[in-house]
Amino acid sequence: MGNIEMIEWLGYLGSVFVAMSLMMTSIIKLRIINMMGAICFAVYGFTIHAMPVAVINSVLILINLYYLGRIFLARTS
């Protein structure tokens, strides 16, 4: 599409996911959609060798997984 490369589209997609996550009223939906954005940004960051972007978004993935795990474990108890 035009002069924009696929990796740039991945960055835009990550931005859309993060913005969408902030509109969620459900914490589970917020964390899942936010994690999808973080995955996009982590891949984007590693691909373009932007380590601060890649590392912080990798950490955000882990944080989202941790809290989702806590939510789902609490529901089964």
PDB file of N, CA, C and O in Angstrom:
ATOM      1  N   MET A   1       0.834  -1.179   0.000  1.00  0.00           N
ATOM      2  CA  MET A   1       0.000   0.000   0.000  1.00  0.00           C
ATOM      3  C   MET A   1       0.873   1.236   0.000  1.00  0.00           C
ATOM      4  O   MET A   1       1.487   1.564   1.016  1.00  0.00           O
ATOM      5  N   GLY A   2       0.935   1.900  -1.086  1.00  0.00           N
ATOM      6  CA  GLY A   2       1.740   3.101  -1.193  1.00  0.00           C
ATOM      7  C   GLY A   2       3.204   2.815  -0.917  1.00  0.00           C
ATOM      8  O   GLY A   2       3.726   1.768  -1.302  1.00  0.00           O
ATOM      9  N   ASN A   3       3.861   3.747  -0.251  1.00  0.00           N
ATOM     10  CA  ASN A   3       5.273   3.600   0.071  1.00  0.00           C
ATOM     11  C   ASN A   3       5.508   3.092   1.492  1.00  0.00           C
ATOM     12  O   ASN A   3       6.650   3.036   1.950  1.00  0.00           O
ATOM     13  N   ILE A   4       4.456   2.729   2.178  1.00  0.00           N
ATOM     14  CA  ILE A   4       4.599   2.270   3.549  1.00  0.00           C
ATOM     15  C   ILE A   4       4.899   0.769   3.552  1.00  0.00           C
ATOM     16  O   ILE A   4       4.177  -0.021   2.942  1.00  0.00           O
ATOM     17  N   GLU A   5       5.972   0.390   4.246  1.00  0.00           N
ATOM     18  CA  GLU A   5       6.365  -1.013   4.289  1.00  0.00           C
ATOM     19  C   GLU A   5       5.510  -1.783   5.280  1.00  0.00           C
ATOM     20  O   GLU A   5       4.885  -1.193   6.162  1.00  0.00           O
ATOM     21  N   MET A   6       5.486  -3.107   5.133  1.00  0.00           N
ATOM     22  CA  MET A   6       4.672  -3.961   6.001  1.00  0.00           C
ATOM     23  C   MET A   6       5.015  -3.765   7.477  1.00  0.00           C
ATOM     24  O   MET A   6       4.117  -3.766   8.319  1.00  0.00           O
ATOM     25  N   ILE A   7       6.274  -3.599   7.799  1.00  0.00           N
ATOM     26  CA  ILE A   7       6.657  -3.456   9.205  1.00  0.00           C
ATOM     27  C   ILE A   7       6.065  -2.177   9.806  1.00  0.00           C
ATOM     28  O   ILE A   7       5.736  -2.136  10.991  1.00  0.00           O
ATOM     29  N   GLU A   8       5.935  -1.151   8.992  1.00  0.00           N
ATOM     30  CA  GLU A   8       5.305   0.080   9.477  1.00  0.00           C
ATOM     31  C   GLU A   8       3.828  -0.145   9.762  1.00  0.00           C
ATOM     32  O   GLU A   8       3.286   0.403  10.722  1.00  0.00           O
ATOM     33  N   TRP A   9       3.176  -0.955   8.926  1.00  0.00           N
ATOM     34  CA  TRP A   9       1.771  -1.285   9.162  1.00  0.00           C
ATOM     35  C   TRP A   9       1.619  -2.020  10.488  1.00  0.00           C
ATOM     36  O   TRP A   9       0.629  -1.836  11.196  1.00  0.00           O
ATOM     37  N   LEU A  10       2.607  -2.857  10.824  1.00  0.00           N
ATOM     38  CA  LEU A  10       2.568  -3.564  12.097  1.00  0.00           C
ATOM     39  C   LEU A  10       2.621  -2.566  13.254  1.00  0.00           C
ATOM     40  O   LEU A  10       1.925  -2.739  14.255  1.00  0.00           O
ATOM     41  N   GLY A  11       3.427  -1.541  13.124  1.00  0.00           N
ATOM     42  CA  GLY A  11       3.486  -0.492  14.139  1.00  0.00           C
ATOM     43  C   GLY A  11       2.161   0.250  14.267  1.00  0.00           C
ATOM     44  O   GLY A  11       1.707   0.537  15.374  1.00  0.00           O
ATOM     45  N   TYR A  12       1.543   0.561  13.128  1.00  0.00           N
ATOM     46  CA  TYR A  12       0.227   1.209  13.165  1.00  0.00           C
ATOM     47  C   TYR A  12      -0.824   0.305  13.799  1.00  0.00           C
ATOM     48  O   TYR A  12      -1.665   0.766  14.570  1.00  0.00           O
ATOM     49  N   LEU A  13      -0.771  -0.990  13.469  1.00  0.00           N
ATOM     50  CA  LEU A  13      -1.709  -1.946  14.044  1.00  0.00           C
ATOM     51  C   LEU A  13      -1.545  -2.000  15.568  1.00  0.00           C
ATOM     52  O   LEU A  13      -2.532  -2.037  16.302  1.00  0.00           O
ATOM     53  N   GLY A  14      -0.301  -2.004  16.030  1.00  0.00           N
ATOM     54  CA  GLY A  14      -0.042  -1.979  17.470  1.00  0.00           C
ATOM     55  C   GLY A  14      -0.653  -0.751  18.110  1.00  0.00           C
ATOM     56  O   GLY A  14      -1.244  -0.840  19.187  1.00  0.00           O
ATOM     57  N   SER A  15      -0.519   0.391  17.463  1.00  0.00           N
ATOM     58  CA  SER A  15      -1.106   1.633  17.986  1.00  0.00           C
ATOM     59  C   SER A  15      -2.621   1.531  18.078  1.00  0.00           C
ATOM     60  O   SER A  15      -3.220   1.984  19.053  1.00  0.00           O
ATOM     61  N   VAL A  16      -3.235   0.941  17.069  1.00  0.00           N
ATOM     62  CA  VAL A  16      -4.689   0.781  17.072  1.00  0.00           C
ATOM     63  C   VAL A  16      -5.118  -0.121  18.228  1.00  0.00           C
ATOM     64  O   VAL A  16      -6.076   0.189  18.936  1.00  0.00           O
ATOM     65  N   PHE A  17      -4.408  -1.242  18.421  1.00  0.00           N
ATOM     66  CA  PHE A  17      -4.745  -2.146  19.520  1.00  0.00           C
ATOM     67  C   PHE A  17      -4.630  -1.445  20.873  1.00  0.00           C
ATOM     68  O   PHE A  17      -5.509  -1.587  21.724  1.00  0.00           O
ATOM     69  N   VAL A  18      -3.560  -0.696  21.071  1.00  0.00           N
ATOM     70  CA  VAL A  18      -3.375  -0.006  22.354  1.00  0.00           C
ATOM     71  C   VAL A  18      -4.482   1.026  22.559  1.00  0.00           C
ATOM     72  O   VAL A  18      -5.034   1.125  23.655  1.00  0.00           O
ATOM     73  N   ALA A  19      -4.811   1.788  21.531  1.00  0.00           N
ATOM     74  CA  ALA A  19      -5.890   2.777  21.648  1.00  0.00           C
ATOM     75  C   ALA A  19      -7.226   2.092  21.930  1.00  0.00           C
ATOM     76  O   ALA A  19      -8.004   2.558  22.763  1.00  0.00           O
ATOM     77  N   MET A  20      -7.489   0.985  21.234  1.00  0.00           N
ATOM     78  CA  MET A  20      -8.737   0.242  21.465  1.00  0.00           C
ATOM     79  C   MET A  20      -8.802  -0.287  22.890  1.00  0.00           C
ATOM     80  O   MET A  20      -9.858  -0.262  23.521  1.00  0.00           O
ATOM     81  N   SER A  21      -7.669  -0.767  23.395  1.00  0.00           N
ATOM     82  CA  SER A  21      -7.665  -1.347  24.744  1.00  0.00           C
ATOM     83  C   SER A  21      -8.080  -0.321  25.785  1.00  0.00           C
ATOM     84  O   SER A  21      -8.706  -0.670  26.785  1.00  0.00           O
ATOM     85  N   LEU A  22      -7.741   0.930  25.562  1.00  0.00           N
ATOM     86  CA  LEU A  22      -8.062   1.977  26.524  1.00  0.00           C
ATOM     87  C   LEU A  22      -9.546   2.327  26.533  1.00  0.00           C
ATOM     88  O   LEU A  22     -10.010   3.044  27.419  1.00  0.00           O
ATOM     89  N   MET A  23     -10.293   1.825  25.552  1.00  0.00           N
ATOM     90  CA  MET A  23     -11.734   2.071  25.496  1.00  0.00           C
ATOM     91  C   MET A  23     -12.543   0.929  26.114  1.00  0.00           C
ATOM     92  O   MET A  23     -13.770   1.005  26.172  1.00  0.00           O
ATOM     93  N   MET A  24     -11.875  -0.117  26.570  1.00  0.00           N
ATOM     94  CA  MET A  24     -12.570  -1.282  27.108  1.00  0.00           C
ATOM     95  C   MET A  24     -13.015  -1.035  28.549  1.00  0.00           C
ATOM     96  O   MET A  24     -12.288  -0.441  29.345  1.00  0.00           O
ATOM     97  N   THR A  25     -14.209  -1.495  28.862  1.00  0.00           N
ATOM     98  CA  THR A  25     -14.688  -1.411  30.240  1.00  0.00           C
ATOM     99  C   THR A  25     -14.343  -2.690  31.002  1.00  0.00           C
ATOM    100  O   THR A  25     -14.266  -2.679  32.231  1.00  0.00           O
ATOM    101  N   SER A  26     -14.138  -3.774  30.287  1.00  0.00           N
ATOM    102  CA  SER A  26     -13.754  -5.044  30.905  1.00  0.00           C
ATOM    103  C   SER A  26     -12.234  -5.109  31.023  1.00  0.00           C
ATOM    104  O   SER A  26     -11.518  -4.915  30.040  1.00  0.00           O
ATOM    105  N   ILE A  27     -11.749  -5.383  32.232  1.00  0.00           N
ATOM    106  CA  ILE A  27     -10.300  -5.458  32.444  1.00  0.00           C
ATOM    107  C   ILE A  27      -9.693  -6.617  31.656  1.00  0.00           C
ATOM    108  O   ILE A  27      -8.544  -6.537  31.224  1.00  0.00           O
ATOM    109  N   ILE A  28     -10.452  -7.687  31.467  1.00  0.00           N
ATOM    110  CA  ILE A  28      -9.940  -8.827  30.706  1.00  0.00           C
ATOM    111  C   ILE A  28      -9.758  -8.434  29.247  1.00  0.00           C
ATOM    112  O   ILE A  28      -8.713  -8.702  28.654  1.00  0.00           O
ATOM    113  N   LYS A  29     -10.772  -7.801  28.668  1.00  0.00           N
ATOM    114  CA  LYS A  29     -10.662  -7.340  27.280  1.00  0.00           C
ATOM    115  C   LYS A  29      -9.530  -6.325  27.142  1.00  0.00           C
ATOM    116  O   LYS A  29      -8.767  -6.363  26.176  1.00  0.00           O
ATOM    117  N   LEU A  30      -9.427  -5.412  28.120  1.00  0.00           N
ATOM    118  CA  LEU A  30      -8.368  -4.407  28.092  1.00  0.00           C
ATOM    119  C   LEU A  30      -7.004  -5.086  28.039  1.00  0.00           C
ATOM    120  O   LEU A  30      -6.168  -4.736  27.205  1.00  0.00           O
ATOM    121  N   ARG A  31      -6.776  -6.051  28.920  1.00  0.00           N
ATOM    122  CA  ARG A  31      -5.466  -6.712  28.979  1.00  0.00           C
ATOM    123  C   ARG A  31      -5.176  -7.534  27.730  1.00  0.00           C
ATOM    124  O   ARG A  31      -4.041  -7.546  27.254  1.00  0.00           O
ATOM    125  N   ILE A  32      -6.175  -8.219  27.192  1.00  0.00           N
ATOM    126  CA  ILE A  32      -5.955  -9.034  25.997  1.00  0.00           C
ATOM    127  C   ILE A  32      -5.641  -8.151  24.791  1.00  0.00           C
ATOM    128  O   ILE A  32      -4.687  -8.412  24.058  1.00  0.00           O
ATOM    129  N   ILE A  33      -6.436  -7.119  24.589  1.00  0.00           N
ATOM    130  CA  ILE A  33      -6.218  -6.242  23.434  1.00  0.00           C
ATOM    131  C   ILE A  33      -4.928  -5.450  23.599  1.00  0.00           C
ATOM    132  O   ILE A  33      -4.196  -5.244  22.631  1.00  0.00           O
ATOM    133  N   ASN A  34      -4.646  -5.006  24.823  1.00  0.00           N
ATOM    134  CA  ASN A  34      -3.399  -4.299  25.068  1.00  0.00           C
ATOM    135  C   ASN A  34      -2.200  -5.209  24.793  1.00  0.00           C
ATOM    136  O   ASN A  34      -1.183  -4.768  24.257  1.00  0.00           O
ATOM    137  N   MET A  35      -2.333  -6.482  25.166  1.00  0.00           N
ATOM    138  CA  MET A  35      -1.252  -7.428  24.921  1.00  0.00           C
ATOM    139  C   MET A  35      -1.054  -7.650  23.423  1.00  0.00           C
ATOM    140  O   MET A  35       0.079  -7.814  22.969  1.00  0.00           O
ATOM    141  N   MET A  36      -2.134  -7.659  22.656  1.00  0.00           N
ATOM    142  CA  MET A  36      -1.996  -7.786  21.205  1.00  0.00           C
ATOM    143  C   MET A  36      -1.201  -6.604  20.638  1.00  0.00           C
ATOM    144  O   MET A  36      -0.365  -6.774  19.750  1.00  0.00           O
ATOM    145  N   GLY A  37      -1.474  -5.405  21.164  1.00  0.00           N
ATOM    146  CA  GLY A  37      -0.713  -4.230  20.754  1.00  0.00           C
ATOM    147  C   GLY A  37       0.747  -4.341  21.153  1.00  0.00           C
ATOM    148  O   GLY A  37       1.637  -3.990  20.378  1.00  0.00           O
ATOM    149  N   ALA A  38       0.992  -4.830  22.361  1.00  0.00           N
ATOM    150  CA  ALA A  38       2.367  -4.992  22.835  1.00  0.00           C
ATOM    151  C   ALA A  38       3.124  -6.023  22.006  1.00  0.00           C
ATOM    152  O   ALA A  38       4.315  -5.857  21.742  1.00  0.00           O
ATOM    153  N   ILE A  39       2.436  -7.089  21.594  1.00  0.00           N
ATOM    154  CA  ILE A  39       3.071  -8.091  20.725  1.00  0.00           C
ATOM    155  C   ILE A  39       3.469  -7.455  19.399  1.00  0.00           C
ATOM    156  O   ILE A  39       4.586  -7.647  18.919  1.00  0.00           O
ATOM    157  N   CYS A  40       2.545  -6.693  18.812  1.00  0.00           N
ATOM    158  CA  CYS A  40       2.859  -6.003  17.552  1.00  0.00           C
ATOM    159  C   CYS A  40       4.061  -5.087  17.728  1.00  0.00           C
ATOM    160  O   CYS A  40       4.974  -5.089  16.903  1.00  0.00           O
ATOM    161  N   PHE A  41       4.062  -4.298  18.811  1.00  0.00           N
ATOM    162  CA  PHE A  41       5.169  -3.364  19.033  1.00  0.00           C
ATOM    163  C   PHE A  41       6.479  -4.077  19.348  1.00  0.00           C
ATOM    164  O   PHE A  41       7.546  -3.606  18.952  1.00  0.00           O
ATOM    165  N   ALA A  42       6.417  -5.202  20.050  1.00  0.00           N
ATOM    166  CA  ALA A  42       7.647  -5.945  20.348  1.00  0.00           C
ATOM    167  C   ALA A  42       8.255  -6.477  19.054  1.00  0.00           C
ATOM    168  O   ALA A  42       9.459  -6.348  18.832  1.00  0.00           O
ATOM    169  N   VAL A  43       7.435  -7.066  18.213  1.00  0.00           N
ATOM    170  CA  VAL A  43       7.924  -7.576  16.922  1.00  0.00           C
ATOM    171  C   VAL A  43       8.457  -6.418  16.081  1.00  0.00           C
ATOM    172  O   VAL A  43       9.525  -6.517  15.477  1.00  0.00           O
ATOM    173  N   TYR A  44       7.711  -5.333  16.050  1.00  0.00           N
ATOM    174  CA  TYR A  44       8.130  -4.136  15.323  1.00  0.00           C
ATOM    175  C   TYR A  44       9.486  -3.647  15.827  1.00  0.00           C
ATOM    176  O   TYR A  44      10.388  -3.376  15.035  1.00  0.00           O
ATOM    177  N   GLY A  45       9.621  -3.536  17.143  1.00  0.00           N
ATOM    178  CA  GLY A  45      10.865  -3.045  17.739  1.00  0.00           C
ATOM    179  C   GLY A  45      12.051  -3.941  17.439  1.00  0.00           C
ATOM    180  O   GLY A  45      13.123  -3.452  17.083  1.00  0.00           O
ATOM    181  N   PHE A  46      11.872  -5.264  17.579  1.00  0.00           N
ATOM    182  CA  PHE A  46      12.969  -6.186  17.268  1.00  0.00           C
ATOM    183  C   PHE A  46      13.331  -6.126  15.781  1.00  0.00           C
ATOM    184  O   PHE A  46      14.504  -6.202  15.415  1.00  0.00           O
ATOM    185  N   THR A  47      12.313  -5.990  14.932  1.00  0.00           N
ATOM    186  CA  THR A  47      12.553  -5.974  13.488  1.00  0.00           C
ATOM    187  C   THR A  47      13.345  -4.751  13.045  1.00  0.00           C
ATOM    188  O   THR A  47      14.238  -4.851  12.203  1.00  0.00           O
ATOM    189  N   ILE A  48      13.011  -3.596  13.619  1.00  0.00           N
ATOM    190  CA  ILE A  48      13.726  -2.379  13.200  1.00  0.00           C
ATOM    191  C   ILE A  48      14.913  -2.077  14.116  1.00  0.00           C
ATOM    192  O   ILE A  48      15.530  -1.016  14.018  1.00  0.00           O
ATOM    193  N   HIS A  49      15.222  -3.017  15.002  1.00  0.00           N
ATOM    194  CA  HIS A  49      16.355  -2.886  15.927  1.00  0.00           C
ATOM    195  C   HIS A  49      16.204  -1.691  16.869  1.00  0.00           C
ATOM    196  O   HIS A  49      17.174  -1.006  17.193  1.00  0.00           O
ATOM    197  N   ALA A  50      14.969  -1.463  17.296  1.00  0.00           N
ATOM    198  CA  ALA A  50      14.699  -0.420  18.288  1.00  0.00           C
ATOM    199  C   ALA A  50      14.500  -1.132  19.628  1.00  0.00           C
ATOM    200  O   ALA A  50      13.373  -1.422  20.030  1.00  0.00           O
ATOM    201  N   MET A  51      15.599  -1.403  20.301  1.00  0.00           N
ATOM    202  CA  MET A  51      15.552  -2.219  21.506  1.00  0.00           C
ATOM    203  C   MET A  51      14.700  -1.626  22.640  1.00  0.00           C
ATOM    204  O   MET A  51      14.030  -2.392  23.333  1.00  0.00           O
ATOM    205  N   PRO A  52      14.693  -0.319  22.862  1.00  0.00           N
ATOM    206  CA  PRO A  52      13.803   0.201  23.920  1.00  0.00           C
ATOM    207  C   PRO A  52      12.326  -0.141  23.647  1.00  0.00           C
ATOM    208  O   PRO A  52      11.592  -0.496  24.570  1.00  0.00           O
ATOM    209  N   VAL A  53      11.903  -0.035  22.408  1.00  0.00           N
ATOM    210  CA  VAL A  53      10.521  -0.370  22.032  1.00  0.00           C
ATOM    211  C   VAL A  53      10.286  -1.861  22.221  1.00  0.00           C
ATOM    212  O   VAL A  53       9.270  -2.262  22.789  1.00  0.00           O
ATOM    213  N   ALA A  54      11.212  -2.682  21.753  1.00  0.00           N
ATOM    214  CA  ALA A  54      11.076  -4.138  21.838  1.00  0.00           C
ATOM    215  C   ALA A  54      11.062  -4.616  23.284  1.00  0.00           C
ATOM    216  O   ALA A  54      10.229  -5.443  23.656  1.00  0.00           O
ATOM    217  N   VAL A  55      11.963  -4.113  24.089  1.00  0.00           N
ATOM    218  CA  VAL A  55      12.091  -4.594  25.464  1.00  0.00           C
ATOM    219  C   VAL A  55      10.899  -4.173  26.317  1.00  0.00           C
ATOM    220  O   VAL A  55      10.323  -5.008  27.014  1.00  0.00           O
ATOM    221  N   ILE A  56      10.519  -2.907  26.277  1.00  0.00           N
ATOM    222  CA  ILE A  56       9.410  -2.467  27.133  1.00  0.00           C
ATOM    223  C   ILE A  56       8.120  -3.167  26.746  1.00  0.00           C
ATOM    224  O   ILE A  56       7.316  -3.488  27.621  1.00  0.00           O
ATOM    225  N   ASN A  57       7.899  -3.411  25.468  1.00  0.00           N
ATOM    226  CA  ASN A  57       6.680  -4.099  25.061  1.00  0.00           C
ATOM    227  C   ASN A  57       6.730  -5.580  25.398  1.00  0.00           C
ATOM    228  O   ASN A  57       5.691  -6.190  25.647  1.00  0.00           O
ATOM    229  N   SER A  58       7.910  -6.162  25.410  1.00  0.00           N
ATOM    230  CA  SER A  58       8.052  -7.545  25.879  1.00  0.00           C
ATOM    231  C   SER A  58       7.709  -7.629  27.363  1.00  0.00           C
ATOM    232  O   SER A  58       7.066  -8.582  27.803  1.00  0.00           O
ATOM    233  N   VAL A  59       8.137  -6.635  28.129  1.00  0.00           N
ATOM    234  CA  VAL A  59       7.800  -6.582  29.550  1.00  0.00           C
ATOM    235  C   VAL A  59       6.293  -6.407  29.728  1.00  0.00           C
ATOM    236  O   VAL A  59       5.699  -7.026  30.611  1.00  0.00           O
ATOM    237  N   LEU A  60       5.680  -5.576  28.905  1.00  0.00           N
ATOM    238  CA  LEU A  60       4.231  -5.372  28.991  1.00  0.00           C
ATOM    239  C   LEU A  60       3.469  -6.661  28.676  1.00  0.00           C
ATOM    240  O   LEU A  60       2.426  -6.922  29.275  1.00  0.00           O
ATOM    241  N   ILE A  61       3.973  -7.458  27.755  1.00  0.00           N
ATOM    242  CA  ILE A  61       3.352  -8.754  27.459  1.00  0.00           C
ATOM    243  C   ILE A  61       3.361  -9.612  28.719  1.00  0.00           C
ATOM    244  O   ILE A  61       2.345 -10.207  29.078  1.00  0.00           O
ATOM    245  N   LEU A  62       4.499  -9.675  29.383  1.00  0.00           N
ATOM    246  CA  LEU A  62       4.616 -10.480  30.600  1.00  0.00           C
ATOM    247  C   LEU A  62       3.693  -9.963  31.705  1.00  0.00           C
ATOM    248  O   LEU A  62       3.070 -10.753  32.414  1.00  0.00           O
ATOM    249  N   ILE A  63       3.607  -8.655  31.852  1.00  0.00           N
ATOM    250  CA  ILE A  63       2.733  -8.066  32.863  1.00  0.00           C
ATOM    251  C   ILE A  63       1.276  -8.420  32.574  1.00  0.00           C
ATOM    252  O   ILE A  63       0.542  -8.821  33.478  1.00  0.00           O
ATOM    253  N   ASN A  64       0.861  -8.275  31.329  1.00  0.00           N
ATOM    254  CA  ASN A  64      -0.512  -8.619  30.965  1.00  0.00           C
ATOM    255  C   ASN A  64      -0.791 -10.099  31.200  1.00  0.00           C
ATOM    256  O   ASN A  64      -1.855 -10.454  31.707  1.00  0.00           O
ATOM    257  N   LEU A  65       0.149 -10.963  30.839  1.00  0.00           N
ATOM    258  CA  LEU A  65      -0.028 -12.401  31.071  1.00  0.00           C
ATOM    259  C   LEU A  65      -0.147 -12.706  32.565  1.00  0.00           C
ATOM    260  O   LEU A  65      -0.977 -13.521  32.969  1.00  0.00           O
ATOM    261  N   TYR A  66       0.673 -12.059  33.376  1.00  0.00           N
ATOM    262  CA  TYR A  66       0.641 -12.264  34.819  1.00  0.00           C
ATOM    263  C   TYR A  66      -0.742 -11.921  35.383  1.00  0.00           C
ATOM    264  O   TYR A  66      -1.342 -12.715  36.108  1.00  0.00           O
ATOM    265  N   TYR A  67      -1.235 -10.730  35.041  1.00  0.00           N
ATOM    266  CA  TYR A  67      -2.520 -10.308  35.590  1.00  0.00           C
ATOM    267  C   TYR A  67      -3.695 -11.094  35.011  1.00  0.00           C
ATOM    268  O   TYR A  67      -4.673 -11.343  35.716  1.00  0.00           O
ATOM    269  N   LEU A  68      -3.618 -11.484  33.758  1.00  0.00           N
ATOM    270  CA  LEU A  68      -4.662 -12.351  33.196  1.00  0.00           C
ATOM    271  C   LEU A  68      -4.666 -13.699  33.911  1.00  0.00           C
ATOM    272  O   LEU A  68      -5.726 -14.249  34.211  1.00  0.00           O
ATOM    273  N   GLY A  69      -3.475 -14.223  34.180  1.00  0.00           N
ATOM    274  CA  GLY A  69      -3.379 -15.476  34.925  1.00  0.00           C
ATOM    275  C   GLY A  69      -4.005 -15.362  36.299  1.00  0.00           C
ATOM    276  O   GLY A  69      -4.735 -16.254  36.730  1.00  0.00           O
ATOM    277  N   ARG A  70      -3.722 -14.268  36.988  1.00  0.00           N
ATOM    278  CA  ARG A  70      -4.312 -14.049  38.321  1.00  0.00           C
ATOM    279  C   ARG A  70      -5.832 -13.965  38.254  1.00  0.00           C
ATOM    280  O   ARG A  70      -6.531 -14.516  39.104  1.00  0.00           O
ATOM    281  N   ILE A  71      -6.334 -13.274  37.237  1.00  0.00           N
ATOM    282  CA  ILE A  71      -7.791 -13.150  37.080  1.00  0.00           C
ATOM    283  C   ILE A  71      -8.411 -14.516  36.861  1.00  0.00           C
ATOM    284  O   ILE A  71      -9.389 -14.870  37.520  1.00  0.00           O
ATOM    285  N   PHE A  72      -7.851 -15.285  35.941  1.00  0.00           N
ATOM    286  CA  PHE A  72      -8.439 -16.591  35.621  1.00  0.00           C
ATOM    287  C   PHE A  72      -8.268 -17.595  36.749  1.00  0.00           C
ATOM    288  O   PHE A  72      -9.143 -18.436  36.952  1.00  0.00           O
ATOM    289  N   LEU A  73      -7.170 -17.532  37.487  1.00  0.00           N
ATOM    290  CA  LEU A  73      -6.998 -18.420  38.647  1.00  0.00           C
ATOM    291  C   LEU A  73      -7.992 -18.073  39.754  1.00  0.00           C
ATOM    292  O   LEU A  73      -8.519 -18.963  40.422  1.00  0.00           O
ATOM    293  N   ALA A  74      -8.245 -16.782  39.947  1.00  0.00           N
ATOM    294  CA  ALA A  74      -9.194 -16.354  40.969  1.00  0.00           C
ATOM    295  C   ALA A  74     -10.610 -16.817  40.625  1.00  0.00           C
ATOM    296  O   ALA A  74     -11.410 -17.111  41.513  1.00  0.00           O
ATOM    297  N   ARG A  75     -10.901 -16.876  39.349  1.00  0.00           N
ATOM    298  CA  ARG A  75     -12.246 -17.313  38.918  1.00  0.00           C
ATOM    299  C   ARG A  75     -12.455 -18.803  39.144  1.00  0.00           C
ATOM    300  O   ARG A  75     -13.582 -19.246  39.367  1.00  0.00           O
ATOM    301  N   THR A  76     -11.376 -19.581  39.087  1.00  0.00           N
ATOM    302  CA  THR A  76     -11.504 -21.036  39.253  1.00  0.00           C
ATOM    303  C   THR A  76     -11.450 -21.444  40.710  1.00  0.00           C
ATOM    304  O   THR A  76     -11.734 -22.597  41.034  1.00  0.00           O
ATOM    305  N   SER A  77     -11.093 -20.530  41.598  1.00  0.00           N
ATOM    306  CA  SER A  77     -10.993 -20.865  43.034  1.00  0.00           C
ATOM    307  C   SER A  77     -12.324 -20.772  43.722  1.00  0.00           C
ATOM    308  O   SER A  77     -12.416 -21.021  44.925  1.00  0.00           O
TER     309      SER A  77
END
